[in-house]
């Protein structure tokens, strides 16, 4: 069980021991005892001193003790301390193969292909889930809206834009819907929003109509996010490394894995998660409970933006277990974002 204590200052000795425990746990996946720390490079302390400091780090909330006789494992707070120190250090060398991914795509107009190549290279180099978002269409408008009643209580809304992007959203109703209501909504939405710019602030206002019945207003309120949030999920999302990630998550709860895979499949929720990273100009790193979705509290995300001067265009990210190789992930994401920024410079400036 994770402990949520206020972060505390550490001595240099405690910081060195914490770093060693985190790196040992990342490498082995098993709790780390004092005998696995004492005598390692940089740890010139006796076993009794290490045991004392491990207990102190646990009391401060940086380590946890899963079993009475077992060693320690890092908490989210312990990972955070470790990662913050990594970010301040000289960047590690990026994994090989990332620059080659973009060199295989020669034509500037093949941005989608470049994103796919890079996502696959990221996933292969880190054994994590690689996710890259494309620049959002700037002038796209709504071309057509389809409302489909898949089941008595399940509705799918499909939105096609002038740029050819297709967005699909599923909504669950509290009670079975009249099939005629879905057909009415399709006609109403096409009349009201066709031709409006994607992400337009007036989108919600165009869906308001005082003369509508209570059932019509309720149905519209349910499916409206398919249009009002279109600026978030209309962005191309390229995902690679699903097989590697599932293999790496074998020690996680099945429910956690299932929740993540559903997010990957639906794409929309994954896009919303990355939208937070797009608003940041710094390395975006969230560990365990720091992620906004409590169902993903056993995972971590490392992300960075790419783009041109004074404008972020998209996000490069890696998603995996909290016991990921953060040094490698940070270096890979930094390098991928840098390469993509150079790649798109001639297109968007």
NORNORLIN-V83132 format. One record per run of one state. SS is the DSSP state (h for helix, s for strand, l for the rest). FROM is the first residue (numbers start at 0). LEN is the number of residues. If there is no record, write none. Layout:
BEGIN
SS & FROM & LEN
SS & FROM & LEN
END
This chain:
BEGIN
l & 0 & 11
h & 11 & 17
l & 28 & 3
s & 31 & 1
l & 32 & 1
h & 33 & 3
l & 36 & 10
h & 46 & 13
l & 59 & 3
s & 62 & 2
l & 64 & 7
s & 71 & 3
l & 74 & 1
h & 75 & 13
l & 88 & 9
h & 97 & 6
l & 103 & 7
h & 110 & 16
l & 126 & 2
s & 128 & 5
l & 133 & 7
s & 140 & 11
l & 151 & 2
s & 153 & 8
l & 161 & 4
s & 165 & 7
l & 172 & 6
h & 178 & 15
l & 193 & 3
s & 196 & 1
l & 197 & 5
h & 202 & 4
l & 206 & 7
h & 213 & 10
l & 223 & 1
h & 224 & 4
l & 228 & 1
h & 229 & 4
l & 233 & 3
s & 236 & 4
l & 240 & 1
h & 241 & 7
l & 248 & 5
h & 253 & 13
l & 266 & 1
h & 267 & 11
l & 278 & 5
s & 283 & 4
h & 287 & 3
l & 290 & 3
h & 293 & 3
l & 296 & 2
s & 298 & 10
l & 308 & 2
s & 310 & 11
l & 321 & 4
h & 325 & 23
l & 348 & 1
END
